[in-house]
Amino acid sequence: MPTETILDIRPVHPMHRHPMIFDLFESLEPGQGFILINDHNPKPLFYQFQAELPGQFTWEYLEQGPAEWRVRIGRSPA
């Protein structure tokens, strides 16, 4: 089984974060995913996914702060 990609965006400048995340998401095959690590709740990102890719993604909180947030984001199976 392939290792799941981990994307830690904490050191990335905020203006580059969402484009980086969406680029990684676009590279996924159906059923694949990655773990996002952030320093705050990425709820605005969730809303952006809902608006731009409704029904095409999965979102699962693995850790909910206070210092670190981990979310598994996946491409919905075909």
PDB file with SEQRES, HELIX, SHEET and CRYST1 records, atoms N, CA, C and O in Angstrom:
SEQRES   1 A   78  MET PRO THR GLU THR ILE LEU ASP ILE ARG PRO VAL HIS          
SEQRES   2 A   78  PRO MET HIS ARG HIS PRO MET ILE PHE ASP LEU PHE GLU          
SEQRES   3 A   78  SER LEU GLU PRO GLY GLN GLY PHE ILE LEU ILE ASN ASP          
SEQRES   4 A   78  HIS ASN PRO LYS PRO LEU PHE TYR GLN PHE GLN ALA GLU          
SEQRES   5 A   78  LEU PRO GLY GLN PHE THR TRP GLU TYR LEU GLU GLN GLY          
SEQRES   6 A   78  PRO ALA GLU TRP ARG VAL ARG ILE GLY ARG SER PRO ALA          
HELIX    1 AA1 PRO A   14  GLU A   26  1                                  13    
HELIX    2 AA2 LYS A   43  GLU A   52  1                                  10    
SHEET    1 AA1 4 THR A   5  ASP A   8  0                                        
SHEET    2 AA1 4 GLY A  33  ASN A  38  1                                        
SHEET    3 AA1 4 TRP A  69  ARG A  75 -1                                        
SHEET    4 AA1 4 PHE A  57  GLN A  64 -1                                        
CRYST1    1.000    1.000    1.000  90.00  90.00  90.00 P 1           1          
ATOM      1  N   MET A   1       0.852  -1.185   0.000  1.00  0.00           N  
ATOM      2  CA  MET A   1       0.000   0.000   0.000  1.00  0.00           C  
ATOM      3  C   MET A   1       0.893   1.241   0.000  1.00  0.00           C  
ATOM      4  O   MET A   1       1.851   1.300   0.770  1.00  0.00           O  
ATOM      5  N   PRO A   2       0.597   2.247  -0.857  1.00  0.00           N  
ATOM      6  CA  PRO A   2       1.434   3.431  -0.930  1.00  0.00           C  
ATOM      7  C   PRO A   2       1.346   4.260   0.363  1.00  0.00           C  
ATOM      8  O   PRO A   2       0.330   4.253   1.057  1.00  0.00           O  
ATOM      9  N   THR A   3       2.432   4.964   0.660  1.00  0.00           N  
ATOM     10  CA  THR A   3       2.463   5.841   1.813  1.00  0.00           C  
ATOM     11  C   THR A   3       1.657   7.098   1.509  1.00  0.00           C  
ATOM     12  O   THR A   3       1.728   7.646   0.409  1.00  0.00           O  
ATOM     13  N   GLU A   4       0.898   7.541   2.490  1.00  0.00           N  
ATOM     14  CA  GLU A   4       0.084   8.740   2.304  1.00  0.00           C  
ATOM     15  C   GLU A   4       0.978   9.981   2.384  1.00  0.00           C  
ATOM     16  O   GLU A   4       1.823  10.084   3.273  1.00  0.00           O  
ATOM     17  N   THR A   5       0.794  10.900   1.471  1.00  0.00           N  
ATOM     18  CA  THR A   5       1.549  12.141   1.443  1.00  0.00           C  
ATOM     19  C   THR A   5       1.134  13.017   2.618  1.00  0.00           C  
ATOM     20  O   THR A   5      -0.047  13.104   2.954  1.00  0.00           O  
ATOM     21  N   ILE A   6       2.105  13.658   3.232  1.00  0.00           N  
ATOM     22  CA  ILE A   6       1.838  14.615   4.298  1.00  0.00           C  
ATOM     23  C   ILE A   6       2.288  15.985   3.800  1.00  0.00           C  
ATOM     24  O   ILE A   6       3.431  16.164   3.379  1.00  0.00           O  
ATOM     25  N   LEU A   7       1.370  16.945   3.856  1.00  0.00           N  
ATOM     26  CA  LEU A   7       1.663  18.305   3.429  1.00  0.00           C  
ATOM     27  C   LEU A   7       1.574  19.224   4.643  1.00  0.00           C  
ATOM     28  O   LEU A   7       0.481  19.534   5.118  1.00  0.00           O  
ATOM     29  N   ASP A   8       2.731  19.657   5.140  1.00  0.00           N  
ATOM     30  CA  ASP A   8       2.793  20.568   6.278  1.00  0.00           C  
ATOM     31  C   ASP A   8       2.924  21.978   5.720  1.00  0.00           C  
ATOM     32  O   ASP A   8       3.979  22.360   5.214  1.00  0.00           O  
ATOM     33  N   ILE A   9       1.842  22.750   5.817  1.00  0.00           N  
ATOM     34  CA  ILE A   9       1.871  24.088   5.224  1.00  0.00           C  
ATOM     35  C   ILE A   9       2.222  25.184   6.223  1.00  0.00           C  
ATOM     36  O   ILE A   9       2.206  26.365   5.874  1.00  0.00           O  
ATOM     37  N   ARG A  10       2.531  24.816   7.432  1.00  0.00           N  
ATOM     38  CA  ARG A  10       2.846  25.831   8.444  1.00  0.00           C  
ATOM     39  C   ARG A  10       3.989  26.755   8.031  1.00  0.00           C  
ATOM     40  O   ARG A  10       3.898  27.957   8.282  1.00  0.00           O  
ATOM     41  N   PRO A  11       5.067  26.255   7.407  1.00  0.00           N  
ATOM     42  CA  PRO A  11       6.144  27.180   7.039  1.00  0.00           C  
ATOM     43  C   PRO A  11       5.902  27.930   5.714  1.00  0.00           C  
ATOM     44  O   PRO A  11       6.708  28.777   5.330  1.00  0.00           O  
ATOM     45  N   VAL A  12       4.813  27.627   5.031  1.00  0.00           N  
ATOM     46  CA  VAL A  12       4.536  28.224   3.717  1.00  0.00           C  
ATOM     47  C   VAL A  12       3.823  29.571   3.898  1.00  0.00           C  
ATOM     48  O   VAL A  12       2.934  29.698   4.740  1.00  0.00           O  
ATOM     49  N   HIS A  13       4.214  30.563   3.112  1.00  0.00           N  
ATOM     50  CA  HIS A  13       3.565  31.880   3.163  1.00  0.00           C  
ATOM     51  C   HIS A  13       2.069  31.705   2.879  1.00  0.00           C  
ATOM     52  O   HIS A  13       1.702  30.976   1.957  1.00  0.00           O  
ATOM     53  N   PRO A  14       1.206  32.359   3.653  1.00  0.00           N  
ATOM     54  CA  PRO A  14      -0.241  32.161   3.495  1.00  0.00           C  
ATOM     55  C   PRO A  14      -0.771  32.321   2.070  1.00  0.00           C  
ATOM     56  O   PRO A  14      -1.687  31.597   1.681  1.00  0.00           O  
ATOM     57  N   MET A  15      -0.231  33.234   1.293  1.00  0.00           N  
ATOM     58  CA  MET A  15      -0.767  33.432  -0.061  1.00  0.00           C  
ATOM     59  C   MET A  15      -0.486  32.245  -0.992  1.00  0.00           C  
ATOM     60  O   MET A  15      -1.110  32.124  -2.046  1.00  0.00           O  
ATOM     61  N   HIS A  16       0.446  31.376  -0.608  1.00  0.00           N  
ATOM     62  CA  HIS A  16       0.796  30.222  -1.442  1.00  0.00           C  
ATOM     63  C   HIS A  16       0.138  28.918  -0.980  1.00  0.00           C  
ATOM     64  O   HIS A  16       0.215  27.903  -1.671  1.00  0.00           O  
ATOM     65  N   ARG A  17      -0.501  28.948   0.176  1.00  0.00           N  
ATOM     66  CA  ARG A  17      -1.016  27.720   0.767  1.00  0.00           C  
ATOM     67  C   ARG A  17      -2.128  27.070  -0.049  1.00  0.00           C  
ATOM     68  O   ARG A  17      -2.013  25.901  -0.419  1.00  0.00           O  
ATOM     69  N   HIS A  18      -3.197  27.800  -0.335  1.00  0.00           N  
ATOM     70  CA  HIS A  18      -4.328  27.187  -1.031  1.00  0.00           C  
ATOM     71  C   HIS A  18      -3.945  26.702  -2.424  1.00  0.00           C  
ATOM     72  O   HIS A  18      -4.322  25.591  -2.796  1.00  0.00           O  
ATOM     73  N   PRO A  19      -3.207  27.494  -3.214  1.00  0.00           N  
ATOM     74  CA  PRO A  19      -2.783  26.969  -4.518  1.00  0.00           C  
ATOM     75  C   PRO A  19      -1.975  25.679  -4.397  1.00  0.00           C  
ATOM     76  O   PRO A  19      -2.152  24.764  -5.202  1.00  0.00           O  
ATOM     77  N   MET A  20      -1.097  25.593  -3.409  1.00  0.00           N  
ATOM     78  CA  MET A  20      -0.283  24.389  -3.207  1.00  0.00           C  
ATOM     79  C   MET A  20      -1.181  23.190  -2.879  1.00  0.00           C  
ATOM     80  O   MET A  20      -0.982  22.093  -3.400  1.00  0.00           O  
ATOM     81  N   ILE A  21      -2.158  23.415  -2.017  1.00  0.00           N  
ATOM     82  CA  ILE A  21      -3.075  22.346  -1.613  1.00  0.00           C  
ATOM     83  C   ILE A  21      -3.901  21.870  -2.802  1.00  0.00           C  
ATOM     84  O   ILE A  21      -4.046  20.666  -3.011  1.00  0.00           O  
ATOM     85  N   PHE A  22      -4.439  22.796  -3.577  1.00  0.00           N  
ATOM     86  CA  PHE A  22      -5.267  22.408  -4.723  1.00  0.00           C  
ATOM     87  C   PHE A  22      -4.435  21.741  -5.817  1.00  0.00           C  
ATOM     88  O   PHE A  22      -4.934  20.849  -6.504  1.00  0.00           O  
ATOM     89  N   ASP A  23      -3.191  22.150  -5.993  1.00  0.00           N  
ATOM     90  CA  ASP A  23      -2.314  21.472  -6.955  1.00  0.00           C  
ATOM     91  C   ASP A  23      -2.104  20.013  -6.547  1.00  0.00           C  
ATOM     92  O   ASP A  23      -2.166  19.115  -7.386  1.00  0.00           O  
ATOM     93  N   LEU A  24      -1.857  19.784  -5.261  1.00  0.00           N  
ATOM     94  CA  LEU A  24      -1.681  18.418  -4.788  1.00  0.00           C  
ATOM     95  C   LEU A  24      -2.972  17.627  -4.955  1.00  0.00           C  
ATOM     96  O   LEU A  24      -2.939  16.473  -5.383  1.00  0.00           O  
ATOM     97  N   PHE A  25      -4.099  18.229  -4.624  1.00  0.00           N  
ATOM     98  CA  PHE A  25      -5.381  17.546  -4.759  1.00  0.00           C  
ATOM     99  C   PHE A  25      -5.626  17.142  -6.215  1.00  0.00           C  
ATOM    100  O   PHE A  25      -6.076  16.028  -6.484  1.00  0.00           O  
ATOM    101  N   GLU A  26      -5.336  18.031  -7.138  1.00  0.00           N  
ATOM    102  CA  GLU A  26      -5.559  17.752  -8.561  1.00  0.00           C  
ATOM    103  C   GLU A  26      -4.699  16.600  -9.062  1.00  0.00           C  
ATOM    104  O   GLU A  26      -5.044  15.960 -10.055  1.00  0.00           O  
ATOM    105  N   SER A  27      -3.583  16.326  -8.389  1.00  0.00           N  
ATOM    106  CA  SER A  27      -2.702  15.238  -8.819  1.00  0.00           C  
ATOM    107  C   SER A  27      -3.169  13.871  -8.303  1.00  0.00           C  
ATOM    108  O   SER A  27      -2.614  12.843  -8.693  1.00  0.00           O  
ATOM    109  N   LEU A  28      -4.172  13.853  -7.440  1.00  0.00           N  
ATOM    110  CA  LEU A  28      -4.641  12.599  -6.845  1.00  0.00           C  
ATOM    111  C   LEU A  28      -5.516  11.801  -7.806  1.00  0.00           C  
ATOM    112  O   LEU A  28      -6.251  12.362  -8.618  1.00  0.00           O  
ATOM    113  N   GLU A  29      -5.418  10.503  -7.697  1.00  0.00           N  
ATOM    114  CA  GLU A  29      -6.338   9.602  -8.382  1.00  0.00           C  
ATOM    115  C   GLU A  29      -7.556   9.414  -7.476  1.00  0.00           C  
ATOM    116  O   GLU A  29      -7.457   9.624  -6.267  1.00  0.00           O  
ATOM    117  N   PRO A  30      -8.709   9.021  -8.042  1.00  0.00           N  
ATOM    118  CA  PRO A  30      -9.873   8.749  -7.197  1.00  0.00           C  
ATOM    119  C   PRO A  30      -9.523   7.747  -6.090  1.00  0.00           C  
ATOM    120  O   PRO A  30      -8.888   6.722  -6.339  1.00  0.00           O  
ATOM    121  N   GLY A  31      -9.943   8.063  -4.882  1.00  0.00           N  
ATOM    122  CA  GLY A  31      -9.672   7.209  -3.730  1.00  0.00           C  
ATOM    123  C   GLY A  31      -8.379   7.534  -2.996  1.00  0.00           C  
ATOM    124  O   GLY A  31      -8.170   7.050  -1.884  1.00  0.00           O  
ATOM    125  N   GLN A  32      -7.501   8.348  -3.596  1.00  0.00           N  
ATOM    126  CA  GLN A  32      -6.258   8.745  -2.939  1.00  0.00           C  
ATOM    127  C   GLN A  32      -6.488   9.985  -2.086  1.00  0.00           C  
ATOM    128  O   GLN A  32      -7.472  10.705  -2.255  1.00  0.00           O  
ATOM    129  N   GLY A  33      -5.550  10.219  -1.159  1.00  0.00           N  
ATOM    130  CA  GLY A  33      -5.655  11.396  -0.310  1.00  0.00           C  
ATOM    131  C   GLY A  33      -4.306  11.799   0.244  1.00  0.00           C  
ATOM    132  O   GLY A  33      -3.284  11.178  -0.046  1.00  0.00           O  
ATOM    133  N   PHE A  34      -4.322  12.847   1.045  1.00  0.00           N  
ATOM    134  CA  PHE A  34      -3.125  13.323   1.721  1.00  0.00           C  
ATOM    135  C   PHE A  34      -3.529  13.897   3.067  1.00  0.00           C  
ATOM    136  O   PHE A  34      -4.700  14.185   3.313  1.00  0.00           O  
ATOM    137  N   ILE A  35      -2.544  14.057   3.928  1.00  0.00           N  
ATOM    138  CA  ILE A  35      -2.786  14.639   5.242  1.00  0.00           C  
ATOM    139  C   ILE A  35      -2.229  16.056   5.242  1.00  0.00           C  
ATOM    140  O   ILE A  35      -1.053  16.277   4.951  1.00  0.00           O  
ATOM    141  N   LEU A  36      -3.080  16.994   5.570  1.00  0.00           N  
ATOM    142  CA  LEU A  36      -2.707  18.399   5.665  1.00  0.00           C  
ATOM    143  C   LEU A  36      -2.416  18.724   7.127  1.00  0.00           C  
ATOM    144  O   LEU A  36      -3.198  18.374   8.011  1.00  0.00           O  
ATOM    145  N   ILE A  37      -1.292  19.393   7.381  1.00  0.00           N  
ATOM    146  CA  ILE A  37      -0.957  19.870   8.717  1.00  0.00           C  
ATOM    147  C   ILE A  37      -0.952  21.393   8.674  1.00  0.00           C  
ATOM    148  O   ILE A  37      -0.318  22.008   7.816  1.00  0.00           O  
ATOM    149  N   ASN A  38      -1.674  21.984   9.620  1.00  0.00           N  
ATOM    150  CA  ASN A  38      -1.791  23.437   9.667  1.00  0.00           C  
ATOM    151  C   ASN A  38      -1.731  23.902  11.113  1.00  0.00           C  
ATOM    152  O   ASN A  38      -1.868  23.097  12.035  1.00  0.00           O  
ATOM    153  N   ASP A  39      -1.524  25.211  11.314  1.00  0.00           N  
ATOM    154  CA  ASP A  39      -1.450  25.769  12.659  1.00  0.00           C  
ATOM    155  C   ASP A  39      -2.780  26.348  13.135  1.00  0.00           C  
ATOM    156  O   ASP A  39      -2.860  26.898  14.234  1.00  0.00           O  
ATOM    157  N   HIS A  40      -3.812  26.229  12.322  1.00  0.00           N  
ATOM    158  CA  HIS A  40      -5.149  26.684  12.705  1.00  0.00           C  
ATOM    159  C   HIS A  40      -6.178  25.822  11.964  1.00  0.00           C  
ATOM    160  O   HIS A  40      -5.837  25.074  11.048  1.00  0.00           O  
ATOM    161  N   ASN A  41      -7.421  25.942  12.373  1.00  0.00           N  
ATOM    162  CA  ASN A  41      -8.494  25.186  11.725  1.00  0.00           C  
ATOM    163  C   ASN A  41      -8.611  25.632  10.266  1.00  0.00           C  
ATOM    164  O   ASN A  41      -8.849  26.811  10.007  1.00  0.00           O  
ATOM    165  N   PRO A  42      -8.450  24.721   9.318  1.00  0.00           N  
ATOM    166  CA  PRO A  42      -8.515  25.105   7.906  1.00  0.00           C  
ATOM    167  C   PRO A  42      -9.947  25.161   7.364  1.00  0.00           C  
ATOM    168  O   PRO A  42     -10.189  24.791   6.216  1.00  0.00           O  
ATOM    169  N   LYS A  43     -10.880  25.614   8.174  1.00  0.00           N  
ATOM    170  CA  LYS A  43     -12.287  25.682   7.783  1.00  0.00           C  
ATOM    171  C   LYS A  43     -12.506  26.505   6.504  1.00  0.00           C  
ATOM    172  O   LYS A  43     -13.305  26.091   5.665  1.00  0.00           O  
ATOM    173  N   PRO A  44     -11.826  27.665   6.315  1.00  0.00           N  
ATOM    174  CA  PRO A  44     -12.000  28.397   5.053  1.00  0.00           C  
ATOM    175  C   PRO A  44     -11.618  27.549   3.825  1.00  0.00           C  
ATOM    176  O   PRO A  44     -12.234  27.665   2.765  1.00  0.00           O  
ATOM    177  N   LEU A  45     -10.603  26.703   3.985  1.00  0.00           N  
ATOM    178  CA  LEU A  45     -10.207  25.795   2.906  1.00  0.00           C  
ATOM    179  C   LEU A  45     -11.325  24.803   2.616  1.00  0.00           C  
ATOM    180  O   LEU A  45     -11.615  24.510   1.456  1.00  0.00           O  
ATOM    181  N   PHE A  46     -11.951  24.288   3.664  1.00  0.00           N  
ATOM    182  CA  PHE A  46     -13.083  23.371   3.499  1.00  0.00           C  
ATOM    183  C   PHE A  46     -14.188  24.045   2.681  1.00  0.00           C  
ATOM    184  O   PHE A  46     -14.739  23.441   1.761  1.00  0.00           O  
ATOM    185  N   TYR A  47     -14.508  25.291   3.016  1.00  0.00           N  
ATOM    186  CA  TYR A  47     -15.549  26.020   2.274  1.00  0.00           C  
ATOM    187  C   TYR A  47     -15.155  26.239   0.819  1.00  0.00           C  
ATOM    188  O   TYR A  47     -16.010  26.198  -0.066  1.00  0.00           O  
ATOM    189  N   GLN A  48     -13.881  26.470   0.564  1.00  0.00           N  
ATOM    190  CA  GLN A  48     -13.413  26.630  -0.811  1.00  0.00           C  
ATOM    191  C   GLN A  48     -13.563  25.315  -1.574  1.00  0.00           C  
ATOM    192  O   GLN A  48     -14.004  25.315  -2.724  1.00  0.00           O  
ATOM    193  N   PHE A  49     -13.202  24.200  -0.947  1.00  0.00           N  
ATOM    194  CA  PHE A  49     -13.409  22.897  -1.580  1.00  0.00           C  
ATOM    195  C   PHE A  49     -14.892  22.678  -1.884  1.00  0.00           C  
ATOM    196  O   PHE A  49     -15.241  22.219  -2.972  1.00  0.00           O  
ATOM    197  N   GLN A  50     -15.764  23.004  -0.929  1.00  0.00           N  
ATOM    198  CA  GLN A  50     -17.206  22.833  -1.142  1.00  0.00           C  
ATOM    199  C   GLN A  50     -17.695  23.655  -2.323  1.00  0.00           C  
ATOM    200  O   GLN A  50     -18.511  23.183  -3.115  1.00  0.00           O  
ATOM    201  N   ALA A  51     -17.203  24.875  -2.445  1.00  0.00           N  
ATOM    202  CA  ALA A  51     -17.643  25.764  -3.514  1.00  0.00           C  
ATOM    203  C   ALA A  51     -17.106  25.347  -4.880  1.00  0.00           C  
ATOM    204  O   ALA A  51     -17.822  25.424  -5.878  1.00  0.00           O  
ATOM    205  N   GLU A  52     -15.852  24.908  -4.929  1.00  0.00           N  
ATOM    206  CA  GLU A  52     -15.198  24.626  -6.200  1.00  0.00           C  
ATOM    207  C   GLU A  52     -15.280  23.166  -6.632  1.00  0.00           C  
ATOM    208  O   GLU A  52     -15.248  22.872  -7.827  1.00  0.00           O  
ATOM    209  N   LEU A  53     -15.385  22.249  -5.671  1.00  0.00           N  
ATOM    210  CA  LEU A  53     -15.341  20.815  -5.988  1.00  0.00           C  
ATOM    211  C   LEU A  53     -16.423  20.045  -5.230  1.00  0.00           C  
ATOM    212  O   LEU A  53     -16.117  19.056  -4.564  1.00  0.00           O  
ATOM    213  N   PRO A  54     -17.671  20.478  -5.319  1.00  0.00           N  
ATOM    214  CA  PRO A  54     -18.718  19.803  -4.538  1.00  0.00           C  
ATOM    215  C   PRO A  54     -18.828  18.318  -4.906  1.00  0.00           C  
ATOM    216  O   PRO A  54     -18.894  17.953  -6.080  1.00  0.00           O  
ATOM    217  N   GLY A  55     -18.844  17.477  -3.871  1.00  0.00           N  
ATOM    218  CA  GLY A  55     -18.980  16.041  -4.072  1.00  0.00           C  
ATOM    219  C   GLY A  55     -17.750  15.328  -4.588  1.00  0.00           C  
ATOM    220  O   GLY A  55     -17.791  14.119  -4.819  1.00  0.00           O  
ATOM    221  N   GLN A  56     -16.655  16.050  -4.774  1.00  0.00           N  
ATOM    222  CA  GLN A  56     -15.454  15.450  -5.352  1.00  0.00           C  
ATOM    223  C   GLN A  56     -14.352  15.193  -4.337  1.00  0.00           C  
ATOM    224  O   GLN A  56     -13.284  14.700  -4.698  1.00  0.00           O  
ATOM    225  N   PHE A  57     -14.600  15.525  -3.060  1.00  0.00           N  
ATOM    226  CA  PHE A  57     -13.550  15.401  -2.059  1.00  0.00           C  
ATOM    227  C   PHE A  57     -14.102  14.819  -0.766  1.00  0.00           C  
ATOM    228  O   PHE A  57     -15.307  14.837  -0.512  1.00  0.00           O  
ATOM    229  N   THR A  58     -13.176  14.300   0.048  1.00  0.00           N  
ATOM    230  CA  THR A  58     -13.509  13.865   1.395  1.00  0.00           C  
ATOM    231  C   THR A  58     -12.672  14.689   2.362  1.00  0.00           C  
ATOM    232  O   THR A  58     -11.597  15.174   2.011  1.00  0.00           O  
ATOM    233  N   TRP A  59     -13.172  14.842   3.574  1.00  0.00           N  
ATOM    234  CA  TRP A  59     -12.528  15.693   4.578  1.00  0.00           C  
ATOM    235  C   TRP A  59     -12.703  15.027   5.924  1.00  0.00           C  
ATOM    236  O   TRP A  59     -13.829  14.817   6.373  1.00  0.00           O  
ATOM    237  N   GLU A  60     -11.594  14.692   6.575  1.00  0.00           N  
ATOM    238  CA  GLU A  60     -11.660  14.018   7.868  1.00  0.00           C  
ATOM    239  C   GLU A  60     -10.644  14.637   8.827  1.00  0.00           C  
ATOM    240  O   GLU A  60      -9.438  14.584   8.585  1.00  0.00           O  
ATOM    241  N   TYR A  61     -11.138  15.220   9.909  1.00  0.00           N  
ATOM    242  CA  TYR A  61     -10.238  15.760  10.928  1.00  0.00           C  
ATOM    243  C   TYR A  61      -9.572  14.604  11.659  1.00  0.00           C  
ATOM    244  O   TYR A  61     -10.248  13.678  12.107  1.00  0.00           O  
ATOM    245  N   LEU A  62      -8.244  14.655  11.783  1.00  0.00           N  
ATOM    246  CA  LEU A  62      -7.479  13.673  12.536  1.00  0.00           C  
ATOM    247  C   LEU A  62      -7.011  14.262  13.862  1.00  0.00           C  
ATOM    248  O   LEU A  62      -6.870  13.542  14.851  1.00  0.00           O  
ATOM    249  N   GLU A  63      -6.770  15.570  13.883  1.00  0.00           N  
ATOM    250  CA  GLU A  63      -6.359  16.285  15.089  1.00  0.00           C  
ATOM    251  C   GLU A  63      -6.908  17.707  14.987  1.00  0.00           C  
ATOM    252  O   GLU A  63      -6.798  18.348  13.941  1.00  0.00           O  
ATOM    253  N   GLN A  64      -7.500  18.195  16.080  1.00  0.00           N  
ATOM    254  CA  GLN A  64      -8.153  19.503  16.043  1.00  0.00           C  
ATOM    255  C   GLN A  64      -7.576  20.448  17.092  1.00  0.00           C  
ATOM    256  O   GLN A  64      -8.253  20.824  18.049  1.00  0.00           O  
ATOM    257  N   GLY A  65      -6.315  20.823  16.895  1.00  0.00           N  
ATOM    258  CA  GLY A  65      -5.667  21.837  17.699  1.00  0.00           C  
ATOM    259  C   GLY A  65      -5.434  21.439  19.140  1.00  0.00           C  
ATOM    260  O   GLY A  65      -5.596  20.275  19.508  1.00  0.00           O  
ATOM    261  N   PRO A  66      -5.060  22.389  19.939  1.00  0.00           N  
ATOM    262  CA  PRO A  66      -5.033  23.818  19.615  1.00  0.00           C  
ATOM    263  C   PRO A  66      -3.795  24.264  18.836  1.00  0.00           C  
ATOM    264  O   PRO A  66      -3.864  25.260  18.115  1.00  0.00           O  
ATOM    265  N   ALA A  67      -2.682  23.572  18.955  1.00  0.00           N  
ATOM    266  CA  ALA A  67      -1.456  24.024  18.282  1.00  0.00           C  
ATOM    267  C   ALA A  67      -1.316  23.471  16.868  1.00  0.00           C  
ATOM    268  O   ALA A  67      -0.697  24.107  16.014  1.00  0.00           O  
ATOM    269  N   GLU A  68      -1.880  22.302  16.614  1.00  0.00           N  
ATOM    270  CA  GLU A  68      -1.706  21.650  15.317  1.00  0.00           C  
ATOM    271  C   GLU A  68      -3.032  21.034  14.874  1.00  0.00           C  
ATOM    272  O   GLU A  68      -3.742  20.402  15.657  1.00  0.00           O  
ATOM    273  N   TRP A  69      -3.335  21.235  13.622  1.00  0.00           N  
ATOM    274  CA  TRP A  69      -4.538  20.661  13.014  1.00  0.00           C  
ATOM    275  C   TRP A  69      -4.104  19.718  11.909  1.00  0.00           C  
ATOM    276  O   TRP A  69      -3.258  20.066  11.085  1.00  0.00           O  
ATOM    277  N   ARG A  70      -4.679  18.526  11.890  1.00  0.00           N  
ATOM    278  CA  ARG A  70      -4.394  17.535  10.840  1.00  0.00           C  
ATOM    279  C   ARG A  70      -5.715  17.128  10.208  1.00  0.00           C  
ATOM    280  O   ARG A  70      -6.675  16.777  10.895  1.00  0.00           O  
ATOM    281  N   VAL A  71      -5.740  17.185   8.879  1.00  0.00           N  
ATOM    282  CA  VAL A  71      -6.953  16.833   8.140  1.00  0.00           C  
ATOM    283  C   VAL A  71      -6.555  15.908   6.993  1.00  0.00           C  
ATOM    284  O   VAL A  71      -5.612  16.193   6.254  1.00  0.00           O  
ATOM    285  N   ARG A  72      -7.273  14.812   6.852  1.00  0.00           N  
ATOM    286  CA  ARG A  72      -7.084  13.945   5.684  1.00  0.00           C  
ATOM    287  C   ARG A  72      -8.048  14.441   4.617  1.00  0.00           C  
ATOM    288  O   ARG A  72      -9.263  14.458   4.813  1.00  0.00           O  
ATOM    289  N   ILE A  73      -7.481  14.844   3.485  1.00  0.00           N  
ATOM    290  CA  ILE A  73      -8.265  15.330   2.345  1.00  0.00           C  
ATOM    291  C   ILE A  73      -8.082  14.303   1.231  1.00  0.00           C  
ATOM    292  O   ILE A  73      -6.957  13.928   0.901  1.00  0.00           O  
ATOM    293  N   GLY A  74      -9.174  13.861   0.667  1.00  0.00           N  
ATOM    294  CA  GLY A  74      -9.091  12.855  -0.375  1.00  0.00           C  
ATOM    295  C   GLY A  74      -9.942  13.195  -1.579  1.00  0.00           C  
ATOM    296  O   GLY A  74     -10.861  14.011  -1.513  1.00  0.00           O  
ATOM    297  N   ARG A  75      -9.607  12.544  -2.686  1.00  0.00           N  
ATOM    298  CA  ARG A  75     -10.438  12.641  -3.892  1.00  0.00           C  
ATOM    299  C   ARG A  75     -11.457  11.522  -3.794  1.00  0.00           C  
ATOM    300  O   ARG A  75     -11.102  10.360  -3.595  1.00  0.00           O  
ATOM    301  N   SER A  76     -12.713  11.878  -3.934  1.00  0.00           N  
ATOM    302  CA  SER A  76     -13.777  10.887  -3.821  1.00  0.00           C  
ATOM    303  C   SER A  76     -13.580   9.770  -4.839  1.00  0.00           C  
ATOM    304  O   SER A  76     -13.146  10.016  -5.964  1.00  0.00           O  
ATOM    305  N   PRO A  77     -13.902   8.537  -4.439  1.00  0.00           N  
ATOM    306  CA  PRO A  77     -13.803   7.421  -5.397  1.00  0.00           C  
ATOM    307  C   PRO A  77     -14.700   7.655  -6.605  1.00  0.00           C  
ATOM    308  O   PRO A  77     -15.739   8.309  -6.506  1.00  0.00           O  
ATOM    309  N   ALA A  78     -14.296   7.127  -7.717  1.00  0.00           N  
ATOM    310  CA  ALA A  78     -15.060   7.310  -8.971  1.00  0.00           C  
ATOM    311  C   ALA A  78     -16.421   6.659  -8.895  1.00  0.00           C  
ATOM    312  O   ALA A  78     -17.188   6.717  -9.855  1.00  0.00           O  
TER     313      ALA A  78                                                      
END                                                                             
